[in-house]
Amino acid sequence: MASQPGEPTRSGKKEAPGRWGFLLAHHFADELDRCWRINLAGRRVWICARCSGLYPALLVVLVLQLLWPVPRGAWDIVWLGLPGWPALVDWARHRLGRSSRWGNGWRSLSGVLLGVSLSRTVYLNMIAPFCLPVVLQLLGLAVFVLLVEVIRHWRLQRG
C-alpha cells in the first residue's frame, strides 16, 4: 500500500516530490495532498492541482486572444476581477490555517478560472502596457495578499 503524501514510507522518510519535483509541485511533503500524483515510467510525479488548471488555461486563452483579438471594454473589469477569486479565497483559507472544504478537483477548476483571468492580464498588458484595468487588478491582488499575510503574521504572534 502506498503511503499518503507527507506520511512516513517503509524507510521512515516522508514521501516528497524530489529534487525536480518543486518545479511541478511547489509544496512541502506535508502539503502534497494539494497535488495530483501520477506515475510516469514507474516514478511518482506530483503536479500542483491549481497550477495544473492555471497554466493550460492561461496558455490556451492567451493564444485564442492573439488569434482572435478581443477589444478592450468595460467587461475587462469583470474578466480580470471575478474569475480569480475562487483560487484566491481558497489560497487565503489555507494560508490562514483553515482546511479547504474542497479537494484537488476544485483547486484545478479554480486554477482554470485564474488562468482565464491572468491570460487577459497578459494580453491587455501586451497591447496596452499598464492600462488601468491591469494596474487595478495587480494592485488589488497585491493588497489582498498583503492583507492575508498581515493577518497570518498577527495570528502567529498571538500564539
DSSP file (Angstrom, degrees, kcal/mol; ACC not computed):
  #  RESIDUE AA STRUCTURE BP1 BP2  ACC     N-H-->O    O-->H-N    N-H-->O    O-->H-N    TCO  KAPPA ALPHA  PHI   PSI    X-CA   Y-CA   Z-CA
    1    1 A M              0   0    0      0, 0.0     2,-0.2     0, 0.0     0, 0.0   0.000 360.0 360.0 360.0 131.8    0.0    0.0    0.0
    2    2 A A        -     0   0    0      1,-0.1     2,-0.1     7,-0.0     7,-0.0  -0.472 360.0-118.0 -75.7 143.5    1.4    3.4   -1.0
    3    3 A S        -     0   0    0     -2,-0.2    -1,-0.1     1,-0.1     6,-0.1  -0.423  28.9-107.1 -76.5 156.4    1.9    6.0    1.7
    4    4 A Q    >   -     0   0    0      4,-0.1     3,-2.3     1,-0.1    11,-0.4  -0.479  51.9 -78.6 -76.5 154.7    0.0    9.2    1.6
    5    5 A P  T 3  S+     0   0    0      0, 0.0    28,-0.2     0, 0.0    -1,-0.1  -0.300 119.8  14.5 -54.9 133.7    2.0   12.3    0.8
    6    6 A G  T 3  S+     0   0    0      9,-0.9    24,-0.1     1,-0.3    23,-0.1   0.271 100.4 115.8  85.4 -11.9    3.9   13.5    3.7
    7    7 A E  S <  S-     0   0    0     -3,-2.3     8,-1.3    22,-0.1    -1,-0.3  -0.596  78.1 -92.2 -87.2 152.6    3.5   10.3    5.7
    8    8 A P  B     -A   14   0A   0      0, 0.0     6,-0.2     0, 0.0    -4,-0.1  -0.368  39.9-146.2 -62.7 139.3    6.5    8.1    6.5
    9    9 A T    >   -     0   0    0      4,-2.7     3,-2.1    -6,-0.1    -7,-0.0  -0.268  41.5 -80.1 -89.5-175.6    7.3    5.4    4.0
   10   10 A R  T 3  S+     0   0    0      1,-0.3    -1,-0.0     2,-0.1     0, 0.0   0.827 133.6  56.3 -57.5 -31.5    8.7    2.0    4.8
   11   11 A S  T 3  S-     0   0    0      2,-0.2    -1,-0.3     1,-0.1     3,-0.1   0.571 117.3-115.1 -77.7  -7.4   12.1    3.6    5.0
   12   12 A G  S <  S+     0   0    0     -3,-2.1     2,-0.2     1,-0.3    -2,-0.1   0.330  78.3 120.9  90.6  -8.2   10.8    6.0    7.6
   13   13 A K        -     0   0    0     -5,-0.1    -4,-2.7     1,-0.1    -1,-0.3  -0.594  69.8-107.7 -88.2 151.4   11.3    9.1    5.4
   14   14 A K  B     -A    8   0A   0     -6,-0.2     2,-0.2    -2,-0.2    -7,-0.1  -0.575  36.2-110.4 -75.8 139.3    8.5   11.3    4.4
   15   15 A E        +     0   0    0     -8,-1.3    -9,-0.9   -11,-0.4    17,-0.2  -0.523  48.3 174.0 -68.7 133.3    7.4   11.0    0.8
   16   16 A A        -     0   0    0     -2,-0.2     3,-0.1   -11,-0.1    12,-0.1  -0.926  45.4-106.8-141.2 162.0    8.4   14.2   -1.1
   17   17 A P        -     0   0    0      0, 0.0     4,-0.3     0, 0.0     3,-0.2   0.638  60.2-135.3 -69.5 -12.5    8.4   15.4   -4.7
   18   18 A G     >  -     0   0    0      1,-0.2     4,-0.7     2,-0.2     3,-0.2  -0.234  40.5 -43.0  87.7-178.8   12.2   15.0   -5.0
   19   19 A R  T  4 S+     0   0    0      1,-0.2     3,-0.3     2,-0.2    -1,-0.2   0.885 140.6  29.1 -57.4 -46.9   14.8   17.3   -6.5
   20   20 A W  T >4 S+     0   0    0     -3,-0.2     3,-1.6     1,-0.2     4,-0.5   0.560  98.9  89.7 -91.8  -8.7   12.9   18.3   -9.6
   21   21 A G  G >> S+     0   0    0     -4,-0.3     4,-3.4     1,-0.3     3,-1.2   0.783  71.6  69.5 -62.3 -29.5    9.5   18.0   -8.1
   22   22 A F  G 3< S+     0   0    0     -4,-0.7    -1,-0.3    -3,-0.3    -2,-0.1   0.724  89.7  64.6 -64.9 -19.3    9.3   21.5   -6.8
   23   23 A L  G <4 S+     0   0    0     -3,-1.6    -1,-0.3     1,-0.1     3,-0.2   0.854 119.5  22.7 -68.3 -32.9    9.1   22.7  -10.4
   24   24 A L  T <4 S+     0   0    0     -3,-1.2    24,-3.1    -4,-0.5     2,-0.4   0.730 136.4  31.6-103.3 -29.4    5.7   21.0  -10.8
   25   25 A A     <  -     0   0    0     -4,-3.4     2,-1.6    22,-0.3    -1,-0.2  -0.805  63.2-174.1-134.1  90.1    4.6   20.7   -7.2
   26   26 A H        +     0   0    0     -2,-0.4     2,-0.3    -3,-0.2    -4,-0.1  -0.195  51.2 107.4 -84.1  47.5    5.8   23.6   -5.1
   27   27 A H  S    S-     0   0    0     -2,-1.6    -2,-0.1    -6,-0.1     5,-0.1  -0.924  70.1-115.9-122.8 148.4    4.6   22.2   -1.9
   28   28 A F    >   -     0   0    0     -2,-0.3     3,-2.4     1,-0.1     4,-0.2  -0.288  43.7 -91.8 -74.4 169.2    6.4   20.6    1.0
   29   29 A A  G >  S+     0   0    0      1,-0.3     3,-1.1     2,-0.2   -22,-0.1   0.821 125.7  55.5 -55.0 -36.2    5.9   17.0    1.9
   30   30 A D  G 3  S+     0   0    0      1,-0.2    -1,-0.3   -24,-0.1     3,-0.1   0.514 110.0  47.4 -78.4  -1.7    3.1   17.7    4.4
   31   31 A E  G X  S+     0   0    0     -3,-2.4     3,-2.0     1,-0.1    -1,-0.2   0.196  72.7 109.8-119.2  14.3    1.1   19.6    1.7
   32   32 A L  G X   +     0   0    0     -3,-1.1     3,-1.7     1,-0.3    15,-0.1   0.623  61.8  79.3 -69.3  -9.6    1.4   17.1   -1.2
   33   33 A D  G 3  S+     0   0    0      1,-0.3    -1,-0.3   -28,-0.2    71,-0.2   0.650  84.1  65.0 -67.9 -12.0   -2.3   16.4   -0.8
   34   34 A R  G <  S+     0   0    0     -3,-2.0    15,-2.0     2,-0.1    16,-0.4   0.280  97.9  73.3 -88.7   9.1   -2.8   19.6   -2.7
   35   35 A C  E <  S-B   48   0B   0     -3,-1.7     2,-0.4    13,-0.2    13,-0.3  -0.861  82.7-117.4-123.0 154.5   -1.1   18.0   -5.7
   36   36 A W  E     -B   47   0B   0     11,-3.3    11,-2.5    -2,-0.3     2,-0.6  -0.762  28.8-148.7 -84.4 137.2   -2.1   15.4   -8.3
   37   37 A R  E     +B   46   0B   0     -2,-0.4     2,-0.3     9,-0.2     9,-0.2  -0.946  22.1 171.9-111.3 122.9    0.1   12.3   -8.1
   38   38 A I  E     -B   45   0B   0      7,-3.0     7,-3.1    -2,-0.6     2,-0.6  -0.887  29.5-125.4-124.8 158.3    0.7   10.4  -11.3
   39   39 A N  E     -B   44   0B   0     -2,-0.3     2,-0.5     5,-0.2     5,-0.2  -0.921  25.9-180.0-106.5 123.7    3.0    7.6  -12.2
   40   40 A L  E >  S-B   43   0B   0      3,-3.0     3,-2.0    -2,-0.6    -2,-0.0  -0.981  73.3 -21.5-124.1 118.4    5.4    8.1  -15.1
   41   41 A A  T 3  S-     0   0    0     -2,-0.5    -1,-0.1     1,-0.3     3,-0.1   0.874 127.9 -50.6  52.0  41.8    7.7    5.3  -16.1
   42   42 A G  T 3  S+     0   0    0      1,-0.2     2,-0.4     0, 0.0    -1,-0.3   0.513 118.0 109.2  78.4   4.2    7.4    3.8  -12.7
   43   43 A R  E <   -B   40   0B   0     -3,-2.0    -3,-3.0     2,-0.0     2,-0.4  -0.899  69.6-120.9-114.4 143.6    8.2    7.1  -10.8
   44   44 A R  E     -B   39   0B   0     -2,-0.4     2,-0.4    -5,-0.2    -5,-0.2  -0.660  29.5-172.6 -80.8 134.6    5.7    9.2   -8.9
   45   45 A V  E     -B   38   0B   0     -7,-3.1    -7,-3.0    -2,-0.4     2,-0.4  -0.997   9.0-152.6-129.4 132.2    5.4   12.7  -10.1
   46   46 A W  E     -B   37   0B   0     -2,-0.4     2,-0.4    -9,-0.2    -9,-0.2  -0.865   8.7-171.3-106.1 139.2    3.4   15.4   -8.3
   47   47 A I  E     -B   36   0B   0    -11,-2.5   -11,-3.3    -2,-0.4   -22,-0.3  -0.997  34.2-108.6-129.5 126.6    1.7   18.3  -10.1
   48   48 A C  E  >  -B   35   0B   0    -24,-3.1     4,-2.0    -2,-0.4   -13,-0.2  -0.296  25.3-139.8 -53.6 127.8    0.2   21.2   -8.2
   49   49 A A  H  > S+     0   0    0    -15,-2.0     4,-0.7     1,-0.2    -1,-0.1   0.914  99.8  45.0 -61.2 -45.0   -3.6   20.8   -8.6
   50   50 A R  H >> S+     0   0    0    -16,-0.4     4,-2.4     1,-0.2     3,-1.1   0.933 114.0  48.7 -66.9 -43.9   -4.2   24.6   -9.0
   51   51 A C  H 3> S+     0   0    0      1,-0.3     4,-1.8     2,-0.2    -1,-0.2   0.796  99.7  67.2 -66.6 -27.1   -1.3   25.0  -11.5
   52   52 A S  H 3< S+     0   0    0     -4,-2.0    -1,-0.3     1,-0.2    -2,-0.2   0.765 113.8  31.4 -65.3 -22.7   -2.5   22.0  -13.5
   53   53 A G  H <X S+     0   0    0     -3,-1.1     4,-1.6    -4,-0.7    -2,-0.2   0.777 117.0  57.2 -96.2 -36.5   -5.5   24.1  -14.4
   54   54 A L  H  X S+     0   0    0     -4,-2.4     4,-2.8     2,-0.2     5,-0.2   0.957 105.7  44.0 -63.5 -56.1   -3.9   27.6  -14.4
   55   55 A Y  H  X S+     0   0    0     -4,-1.8     4,-2.4     1,-0.2     5,-0.2   0.902 114.5  46.4 -66.6 -44.0   -1.1   27.2  -16.9
   56   56 A P  H  > S+     0   0    0      0, 0.0     4,-2.8     0, 0.0     5,-0.2   0.935 116.2  46.9 -62.0 -41.8   -3.0   25.3  -19.6
   57   57 A A  H  X S+     0   0    0     -4,-1.6     4,-2.6     2,-0.2     5,-0.3   0.923 112.0  50.4 -64.5 -43.4   -5.9   27.7  -19.4
   58   58 A L  H  X S+     0   0    0     -4,-2.8     4,-2.0    -5,-0.2    -1,-0.2   0.937 114.7  43.9 -58.7 -47.2   -3.6   30.8  -19.4
   59   59 A L  H  X S+     0   0    0     -4,-2.4     4,-2.5    -5,-0.2    -2,-0.2   0.934 115.8  45.8 -65.7 -47.7   -1.8   29.5  -22.5
   60   60 A V  H  X S+     0   0    0     -4,-2.8     4,-2.4    -5,-0.2    -2,-0.2   0.939 116.1  44.3 -63.5 -48.0   -5.0   28.4  -24.4
   61   61 A V  H  X S+     0   0    0     -4,-2.6     4,-2.1    -5,-0.2    -1,-0.2   0.867 113.2  51.8 -68.5 -35.2   -6.9   31.6  -23.7
   62   62 A L  H  X S+     0   0    0     -4,-2.0     4,-2.0    -5,-0.3    -1,-0.2   0.939 110.8  47.6 -64.7 -45.8   -3.9   33.8  -24.5
   63   63 A V  H  X S+     0   0    0     -4,-2.5     4,-2.3     1,-0.2    -2,-0.2   0.909 110.7  52.4 -61.4 -41.5   -3.4   32.1  -27.8
   64   64 A L  H  X S+     0   0    0     -4,-2.4     4,-3.0     1,-0.2    -1,-0.2   0.900 109.3  49.5 -61.2 -40.2   -7.1   32.4  -28.6
   65   65 A Q  H  < S+     0   0    0     -4,-2.1    -1,-0.2     1,-0.2    -2,-0.2   0.845 110.6  50.2 -67.7 -32.9   -6.9   36.2  -27.9
   66   66 A L  H  < S+     0   0    0     -4,-2.0    -2,-0.2     1,-0.2    -1,-0.2   0.872 116.0  41.8 -71.8 -35.7   -3.9   36.5  -30.1
   67   67 A L  H  < S+     0   0    0     -4,-2.3    -2,-0.2     1,-0.3    -3,-0.2   0.897 132.5  22.5 -76.0 -41.7   -5.6   34.7  -32.9
   68   68 A W  S  < S-     0   0    0     -4,-3.0    -1,-0.3    -5,-0.2    -2,-0.1  -0.786  90.7-143.5-127.2  85.8   -9.0   36.4  -32.5
   69   69 A P        -     0   0    0      0, 0.0    -3,-0.1     0, 0.0    -4,-0.1  -0.180   4.0-148.3 -56.5 135.6   -8.3   39.7  -30.6
   70   70 A V        -     0   0    0     -5,-0.2     3,-0.1     3,-0.0    -5,-0.0  -0.929  23.7-124.5-103.3 118.9  -11.0   40.7  -28.1
   71   71 A P        -     0   0    0      0, 0.0     2,-0.0     0, 0.0    -1,-0.0  -0.204  29.9 -96.5 -63.9 154.7  -11.2   44.5  -28.0
   72   72 A R        +     0   0    0      3,-0.1     2,-0.3     2,-0.0     3,-0.0  -0.370  60.8 144.3 -65.6 148.9  -10.8   46.3  -24.7
   73   73 A G    >   -     0   0    0     -3,-0.1     3,-1.8     1,-0.0     4,-0.3  -0.974  64.8 -75.0-170.4-179.1  -14.0   47.2  -22.9
   74   74 A A  T >> S+     0   0    0     -2,-0.3     3,-1.3     1,-0.3     4,-0.6   0.779 117.8  70.8 -62.5 -27.0  -15.9   47.5  -19.7
   75   75 A W  H 3> S+     0   0    0      1,-0.3     4,-3.1     2,-0.2    -1,-0.3   0.681  79.2  78.4 -65.1 -16.2  -16.1   43.7  -19.5
   76   76 A D  H <> S+     0   0    0     -3,-1.8     4,-2.9     1,-0.2     5,-0.3   0.850  86.4  58.2 -62.5 -32.3  -12.4   43.7  -18.7
   77   77 A I  H <> S+     0   0    0     -3,-1.3     4,-1.7    -4,-0.3    -1,-0.2   0.930 112.6  39.9 -61.4 -43.8  -13.1   44.7  -15.2
   78   78 A V  H  X S+     0   0    0     -4,-0.6     4,-2.4     2,-0.2    -2,-0.2   0.933 115.7  51.2 -69.2 -46.0  -15.2   41.6  -14.8
   79   79 A W  H  < S+     0   0    0     -4,-3.1    -2,-0.2     1,-0.2    -3,-0.2   0.876 118.3  38.1 -60.2 -40.4  -12.8   39.4  -16.8
   80   80 A L  H  < S+     0   0    0     -4,-2.9    -1,-0.2    -5,-0.2     4,-0.2   0.788 124.1  39.8 -81.0 -27.9   -9.9   40.5  -14.7
   81   81 A G  H  < S+     0   0    0     -4,-1.7     4,-0.4    -5,-0.3    -3,-0.2   0.921 111.8  40.6 -92.6 -47.4  -11.7   40.6  -11.4
   82   82 A L  S >< S+     0   0    0     -4,-2.4     3,-1.6    -5,-0.2    -3,-0.1   0.925 101.7  58.4 -79.0 -46.6  -14.1   37.8  -10.9
   83   83 A P  T 3  S+     0   0    0      0, 0.0     4,-0.4     0, 0.0    -1,-0.2   0.794 104.1  53.6 -60.6 -27.5  -12.6   34.5  -12.2
   84   84 A G  T 3> S+     0   0    0     -4,-0.2     4,-2.1     1,-0.2     3,-0.3   0.667  86.3  83.6 -79.9 -15.3   -9.5   34.6   -9.9
   85   85 A W  H <> S+     0   0    0     -3,-1.6     4,-3.0    -4,-0.4     5,-0.3   0.870  83.1  56.6 -63.0 -40.5  -11.4   35.0   -6.6
   86   86 A P  H  > S+     0   0    0      0, 0.0     4,-2.2     0, 0.0    -1,-0.2   0.927 111.9  44.2 -56.8 -42.2  -12.2   31.3   -6.0
   87   87 A A  H  > S+     0   0    0     -4,-0.4     4,-2.6    23,-0.4    -2,-0.2   0.907 114.7  49.3 -67.2 -41.1   -8.5   30.5   -6.2
   88   88 A L  H  X S+     0   0    0     -4,-2.1     4,-2.7     2,-0.2    -1,-0.2   0.908 111.8  47.4 -65.5 -42.2   -7.6   33.5   -4.0
   89   89 A V  H  X S+     0   0    0     -4,-3.0     4,-2.5     2,-0.2    -1,-0.2   0.920 113.5  47.9 -66.2 -42.9  -10.1   32.7   -1.4
   90   90 A D  H  X S+     0   0    0     -4,-2.2     4,-2.1    -5,-0.3    -2,-0.2   0.920 113.3  48.2 -63.0 -43.2   -9.1   29.0   -1.3
   91   91 A W  H  X S+     0   0    0     -4,-2.6     4,-2.8     1,-0.2    -2,-0.2   0.925 112.0  49.6 -61.2 -44.7   -5.4   30.1   -1.0
   92   92 A A  H  X S+     0   0    0     -4,-2.7     4,-2.1     2,-0.2     6,-0.2   0.903 108.7  52.2 -63.8 -41.9   -6.2   32.6    1.7
   93   93 A R  H  <>S+     0   0    0     -4,-2.5     5,-3.0     1,-0.2    -1,-0.2   0.933 113.5  44.3 -59.3 -45.4   -8.1   30.0    3.7
   94   94 A H  H ><5S+     0   0    0     -4,-2.1     3,-1.7     1,-0.2    -2,-0.2   0.925 112.3  51.6 -64.7 -44.3   -5.2   27.6    3.5
   95   95 A R  H 3<5S+     0   0    0     -4,-2.8    -1,-0.2     1,-0.3    -2,-0.2   0.817 108.9  51.6 -64.0 -30.9   -2.7   30.3    4.4
   96   96 A L  T 3<5S-     0   0    0     -4,-2.1    -1,-0.3    -5,-0.2    -2,-0.2   0.296 124.4-101.9 -91.7   9.9   -4.7   31.3    7.4
   97   97 A G  T < 5S+     0   0    0     -3,-1.7     2,-0.5     1,-0.3    -3,-0.2   0.607  78.3 132.1  86.8  12.3   -4.8   27.7    8.7
   98   98 A R      < -     0   0    0     -5,-3.0    -1,-0.3    -6,-0.2    -2,-0.1  -0.833  57.0-122.0 -98.1 134.0   -8.3   26.8    7.7
   99   99 A S        -     0   0    0     -2,-0.5     2,-0.2    -3,-0.1    -5,-0.0  -0.436  28.7-111.1 -73.7 148.0   -8.7   23.5    5.9
  100  100 A S        -     0   0    0      1,-0.1    -1,-0.1    -2,-0.1   -10,-0.0  -0.542  11.5-149.6 -78.2 141.2  -10.3   23.6    2.5
  101  101 A R  S    S+     0   0    0     -2,-0.2     2,-0.3     2,-0.1    -1,-0.1   0.663  81.2  64.3 -79.4 -17.3  -13.7   22.1    2.1
  102  102 A W  S    S-     0   0    0      1,-0.1    -2,-0.1     2,-0.0     2,-0.1  -0.683  74.2-138.8-110.2 160.8  -12.9   21.2   -1.5
  103  103 A G     >  -     0   0    0     -2,-0.3     4,-1.8   -69,-0.0     3,-0.3  -0.078  47.0 -65.9-101.9-158.0  -10.3   18.8   -2.9
  104  104 A N  H  > S+     0   0    0      1,-0.2     4,-2.7     2,-0.2     5,-0.2   0.777 126.0  63.0 -68.5 -27.5   -8.0   18.9   -5.8
  105  105 A G  H  > S+     0   0    0      2,-0.2     4,-2.3     1,-0.2    -1,-0.2   0.933 106.9  45.2 -60.4 -44.2  -10.8   18.9   -8.4
  106  106 A W  H  > S+     0   0    0     -3,-0.3     4,-3.1     2,-0.2     5,-0.2   0.903 111.6  52.7 -63.6 -42.3  -11.9   22.3   -7.0
  107  107 A R  H  X S+     0   0    0     -4,-1.8     4,-1.8     1,-0.2    -2,-0.2   0.906 110.1  48.0 -62.5 -40.6   -8.3   23.5   -6.9
  108  108 A S  H  X S+     0   0    0     -4,-2.7     4,-2.0     2,-0.2    -1,-0.2   0.924 113.1  47.8 -65.3 -43.4   -7.8   22.6  -10.6
  109  109 A L  H  X S+     0   0    0     -4,-2.3     4,-2.2     1,-0.2    -2,-0.2   0.917 111.6  49.1 -64.1 -43.2  -11.1   24.3  -11.6
  110  110 A S  H  X S+     0   0    0     -4,-3.1     4,-2.3     1,-0.2   -23,-0.4   0.836 108.9  55.2 -66.1 -29.4  -10.2   27.4   -9.6
  111  111 A G  H  X S+     0   0    0     -4,-1.8     4,-2.6    -5,-0.2    -1,-0.2   0.886 105.2  51.9 -66.1 -39.5   -6.8   27.3  -11.4
  112  112 A V  H  X S+     0   0    0     -4,-2.0     4,-2.3     2,-0.2    -2,-0.2   0.939 111.0  47.5 -60.9 -46.7   -8.6   27.3  -14.8
  113  113 A L  H  X S+     0   0    0     -4,-2.2     4,-2.1     1,-0.2    -2,-0.2   0.909 112.6  48.6 -62.4 -41.9  -10.6   30.3  -13.8
  114  114 A L  H  X S+     0   0    0     -4,-2.3     4,-2.9     1,-0.2    -1,-0.2   0.895 109.8  53.2 -64.1 -39.1   -7.5   32.1  -12.5
  115  115 A G  H  X S+     0   0    0     -4,-2.6     4,-2.1     2,-0.2    -2,-0.2   0.885 107.0  51.7 -62.6 -39.5   -5.7   31.2  -15.8
  116  116 A V  H  X S+     0   0    0     -4,-2.3     4,-1.4     2,-0.2    -1,-0.2   0.929 113.0  45.5 -62.0 -45.2   -8.5   32.7  -17.8
  117  117 A S  H  X S+     0   0    0     -4,-2.1     4,-1.7     1,-0.2     3,-0.3   0.937 114.1  47.1 -64.4 -47.2   -8.2   35.9  -15.8
  118  118 A L  H  X S+     0   0    0     -4,-2.9     4,-2.6     1,-0.2    -1,-0.2   0.800 104.6  61.5 -68.3 -27.4   -4.5   36.1  -15.9
  119  119 A S  H  X S+     0   0    0     -4,-2.1     4,-2.5    -5,-0.2    -1,-0.2   0.899 105.5  47.5 -64.4 -37.7   -4.5   35.4  -19.7
  120  120 A R  H  X S+     0   0    0     -4,-1.4     4,-3.1    -3,-0.3     5,-0.3   0.883 109.2  54.6 -68.5 -36.9   -6.5   38.6  -20.1
  121  121 A T  H  X S+     0   0    0     -4,-1.7     4,-2.2     2,-0.2    -2,-0.2   0.946 111.5  43.8 -58.2 -49.0   -4.0   40.4  -17.9
  122  122 A V  H  X S+     0   0    0     -4,-2.6     4,-1.5     2,-0.2    -2,-0.2   0.931 115.1  49.0 -62.8 -46.4   -1.1   39.3  -20.1
  123  123 A Y  H  X S+     0   0    0     -4,-2.5     4,-2.0     1,-0.2     3,-0.4   0.940 112.7  46.3 -60.8 -49.4   -3.0   40.1  -23.3
  124  124 A L  H  X S+     0   0    0     -4,-3.1     4,-2.8     1,-0.2    -1,-0.2   0.888 111.3  52.2 -62.3 -38.0   -4.0   43.6  -22.2
  125  125 A N  H  < S+     0   0    0     -4,-2.2    -1,-0.2    -5,-0.3    -2,-0.2   0.776 108.5  52.7 -70.7 -23.8   -0.5   44.3  -20.9
  126  126 A M  H  < S+     0   0    0     -4,-1.5    -2,-0.2    -3,-0.4    -1,-0.2   0.894 118.8  33.2 -73.7 -40.9    0.9   43.3  -24.3
  127  127 A I  H  < S+     0   0    0     -4,-2.0    -2,-0.2     1,-0.2    -3,-0.2   0.763 138.9  15.4 -89.7 -24.7   -1.4   45.6  -26.3
  128  128 A A  S >< S-     0   0    0     -4,-2.8     3,-1.4    -5,-0.2    -1,-0.2  -0.597  83.5-144.7-148.3  79.5   -1.7   48.5  -23.8
  129  129 A P  T 3  S+     0   0    0      0, 0.0    -4,-0.1     0, 0.0    -3,-0.1  -0.145  80.5   3.4 -53.3 136.7    1.1   48.3  -21.1
  130  130 A F  T 3  S+     0   0    0      1,-0.2    -5,-0.1     2,-0.0     2,-0.0   0.779  86.0 171.6  60.0  32.2    0.0   49.5  -17.7
  131  131 A C    <>  -     0   0    0     -3,-1.4     4,-2.4    -7,-0.1     3,-0.5  -0.353  46.4-103.7 -68.7 157.4   -3.6   50.1  -18.7
  132  132 A L  H  > S+     0   0    0      1,-0.2     4,-2.9     2,-0.2     5,-0.2   0.856 116.8  52.4 -55.6 -46.6   -6.0   50.9  -15.9
  133  133 A P  H  > S+     0   0    0      0, 0.0     4,-2.3     0, 0.0    -1,-0.2   0.908 113.1  45.6 -59.4 -39.7   -7.8   47.5  -15.6
  134  134 A V  H  > S+     0   0    0     -3,-0.5     4,-2.8     2,-0.2     5,-0.3   0.929 113.3  48.8 -68.0 -44.8   -4.4   45.7  -15.4
  135  135 A V  H  X S+     0   0    0     -4,-2.4     4,-2.5     1,-0.2     5,-0.2   0.919 113.0  48.2 -61.0 -43.5   -3.0   48.1  -12.8
  136  136 A L  H  X S+     0   0    0     -4,-2.9     4,-2.7    -5,-0.2    -1,-0.2   0.908 112.4  49.0 -63.8 -41.5   -6.2   47.9  -10.7
  137  137 A Q  H  X S+     0   0    0     -4,-2.3     4,-2.7    -5,-0.2    -2,-0.2   0.955 114.3  43.9 -62.2 -50.1   -6.1   44.1  -10.9
  138  138 A L  H  X S+     0   0    0     -4,-2.8     4,-2.4     1,-0.2    -2,-0.2   0.879 114.7  49.7 -65.3 -37.5   -2.5   43.8   -9.9
  139  139 A L  H  X S+     0   0    0     -4,-2.5     4,-2.5    -5,-0.3    -1,-0.2   0.917 111.3  49.8 -64.9 -43.2   -2.9   46.4   -7.2
  140  140 A G  H  X S+     0   0    0     -4,-2.7     4,-2.4    -5,-0.2    -2,-0.2   0.907 111.2  48.9 -61.8 -42.5   -5.9   44.5   -5.9
  141  141 A L  H  X S+     0   0    0     -4,-2.7     4,-2.7     2,-0.2     5,-0.2   0.926 111.7  49.1 -62.5 -44.8   -4.1   41.2   -5.8
  142  142 A A  H  X S+     0   0    0     -4,-2.4     4,-2.6     1,-0.2    -2,-0.2   0.912 112.3  47.7 -62.5 -43.0   -1.1   42.8   -4.0
  143  143 A V  H  X S+     0   0    0     -4,-2.5     4,-2.6     2,-0.2    -1,-0.2   0.912 112.5  49.9 -64.7 -42.4   -3.4   44.4   -1.4
  144  144 A F  H  X S+     0   0    0     -4,-2.4     4,-2.4     2,-0.2    -2,-0.2   0.943 113.2  45.1 -61.6 -49.1   -5.2   41.1   -0.9
  145  145 A V  H  X S+     0   0    0     -4,-2.7     4,-2.6     1,-0.2    -2,-0.2   0.918 113.7  50.2 -61.8 -44.2   -2.0   39.0   -0.5
  146  146 A L  H  X S+     0   0    0     -4,-2.6     4,-2.5    -5,-0.2    -1,-0.2   0.918 110.5  49.8 -60.6 -44.1   -0.6   41.7    1.9
  147  147 A L  H  X S+     0   0    0     -4,-2.6     4,-2.5     2,-0.2    -2,-0.2   0.925 111.5  48.1 -61.0 -46.0   -3.7   41.7    4.0
  148  148 A V  H  X S+     0   0    0     -4,-2.4     4,-2.6     1,-0.2    -2,-0.2   0.923 112.9  48.4 -61.0 -44.5   -3.7   37.9    4.3
  149  149 A E  H  X S+     0   0    0     -4,-2.6     4,-2.6     2,-0.2    -1,-0.2   0.873 110.8  50.3 -66.8 -36.7    0.0   37.8    5.2
  150  150 A V  H  X S+     0   0    0     -4,-2.5     4,-2.6     2,-0.2    -1,-0.2   0.929 112.2  47.4 -65.4 -44.9   -0.5   40.5    7.8
  151  151 A I  H  X S+     0   0    0     -4,-2.5     4,-2.5     2,-0.2    -2,-0.2   0.921 113.1  49.2 -61.2 -44.1   -3.5   38.6    9.4
  152  152 A R  H  X S+     0   0    0     -4,-2.6     4,-2.5     2,-0.2    -2,-0.2   0.936 112.4  47.3 -61.2 -47.0   -1.4   35.4    9.3
  153  153 A H  H  X S+     0   0    0     -4,-2.6     4,-2.2     1,-0.2    -2,-0.2   0.915 111.9  50.5 -61.3 -43.7    1.6   37.1   11.0
  154  154 A W  H  X S+     0   0    0     -4,-2.6     4,-1.7     1,-0.2    -1,-0.2   0.904 111.3  48.4 -61.1 -43.5   -0.7   38.7   13.6
  155  155 A R  H  X S+     0   0    0     -4,-2.5     4,-1.0     1,-0.2    -2,-0.2   0.902 110.9  50.4 -65.0 -41.2   -2.3   35.3   14.4
  156  156 A L  H  < S+     0   0    0     -4,-2.5     3,-0.2     1,-0.2    -1,-0.2   0.872 109.7  51.1 -65.1 -36.2    1.1   33.6   14.7
  157  157 A Q  H  < S+     0   0    0     -4,-2.2    -1,-0.2     1,-0.2    -2,-0.2   0.850 106.1  54.4 -68.5 -34.4    2.3   36.4   17.0
  158  158 A R  H  <        0   0    0     -4,-1.7    -1,-0.2    -5,-0.2    -2,-0.2   0.725 360.0 360.0 -72.3 -21.3   -0.7   36.0   19.3
  159  159 A G     <        0   0    0     -4,-1.0    -3,-0.2    -3,-0.2    -2,-0.1   0.448 360.0 360.0  91.9 360.0    0.1   32.3   19.6
